[in-house]
Amino acid sequence: MASYTLQEYTDMIIMYGVAGECGFAAARLYAERFPARERHPDAHVILRCVRRFREMGSVLRTGQYAGVRVNIDVADEERILQAFEENPRSSIRGVARALGLSQYAVYITLRRNGQHPYHLQRVQQLLARDIEPRICFCEGLLAQCRRNVLFPDRILWTDEATFTPNGVFNSRNNLFWAEENPHIIRQGGFQYRWSINVWAGVVADRIVSSKRFII
């Protein structure tokens, strides 16, 4: 299938922002806004487009750069690699601006040298006594799924988001460049603080309830 045009990719980014950074809502909004277009991207296409734009400053896929020659001398390549060695959390855009190079030149240098962007994973603070119950839960869930593959659709899944004066941590905007995934984590959800919690429950593909609590 042919790639989307630059205008189509740009509209995906715009719809993603209008939809509150929700891929599925952006896909629906795109189809409503551009009904005459021959094809409409799904949520996964839009999210990949957003990720490319954040990571390399362009909505185009790597294959769409065929025929584009980027000359990077050894000195610039070493400067790029040194910048990420000193701070693996640097962004392509920031390094490109600091070194006076194009974002694509920085991106290509990283990929040629086996570097990949890994997202930080936000995890809850765990105590030693929490490990065994979690393992038991996982083993029990796997056993139920082996007996009935539709078992997860019958579970009321709940989650919550916490908003504090410190802001919201966005893992999509925090990358760590390395040859292998170092599994970087960031602890959060500490106790004894005031905050606003937003809770929601989901069964299958339906939101059954949502609540807000001020703590």
C-alpha positions, 0 to 999 in steps of 0.5 A, spaced: 500 500 500 502 506 498 504 511 503 500 517 506 502 524 503 505 529 507 498 533 508 495 527 510 500 525 515 500 533 517 492 532 518 493 526 523 498 530 527 492 536 528 487 531 529 491 527 534 492 534 538 484 536 537 482 529 540 486 530 546 492 525 544 487 519 544 489 515 538 482 512 537 478 518 538 483 522 533 482 516 528 474 517 528 475 525 528 479 524 522 474 520 518 469 525 520 473 531 518 475 528 511 470 523 509 472 524 501 479 521 502 480 514 499 482 511 506 482 513 513 488 511 518 486 507 524 489 509 531 495 505 530 497 509 524 496 515 527 500 513 533 506 511 529 506 518 525 506 522 532 512 517 534 516 519 528 515 526 529 517 526 536 523 522 535 526 524 529 522 531 527 519 528 521 512 525 519 515 521 514 517 514 514 524 512 513 523 509 507 520 515 504 527 518 504 529 514 499 534 518 494 535 523 499 542 524 500 545 526 507 552 527 508 555 526 515 562 527 516 566 523 521 567 529 526 559 531 526 558 523 527 562 523 533 559 530 536 552 526 535 554 520 539 558 524 544 552 528 545 548 522 547 553 518 550 553 524 555 546 525 556 542 519 553 536 522 555 537 528 550 532 529 544 534 529 537 531 536 536 535 538 542 542 535 539 540 537 532 539 545 534 545 545 539 550 542 534 547 546 528 545 539 524 539 537 521 534 532 525 534 527 520 542 527 520 542 526 527 537 520 527 540 517 521 547 517 525 544 514 531 540 508 527 547 507 523 550 506 530 545 501 533 542 506 537 534 505 539 529 510 543 527 506 549 521 509 553 521 510 560 516 506 564 513 509 570 511 504 575 508 504 582 513 504 588 513 497 591 515 494 597 518 487 598 512 484 601 508 486 594 512 481 590 509 474 592 501 477 591 503 479 584 506 473 582 500 469 584 495 474 581 499 473 574 499 465 575 492 465 576 490 469 571 494 465 566 491 459 568 484 462 567 486 464 560 488 457 558 481 455 560 478 460 557 481 465 552 475 470 553 476 470 561 480 477 560 473 480 557 469 479 563 474 482 568 473 489 571 479 493 569 480 499 573 486 504 573 487 511 576 491 517 574 494 522 579 495 529 578 499 533 582 503 540 583 509 537 580 505 536 573 504 529 569 510 525 567 509 523 559 513 517 558 512 518 550 517 525 551 522 521 555 527 517 551 533 513 553 538 512 547 542 505 547 544 499 543 540 495 548 534 496 552 536 498 559 529 498 562 529 505 565 524 506 570 521 512 574 518 511 581 511 515 582 505 514 586 508 516 592 504 516 599 502 522 603 501 528 598 495 532 596 493 530 589 487 529 585 486 522 582 481 520 576 479 513 577 475 509 571 473 502 570 473 498 564 470 491 562 472 489 555 471 495 550 467 499 555 468 504 560 463 503 565 464 508 570 469 514 572 470 518 578 474 524 581 477 524 588 481 530 591 486 528 596 
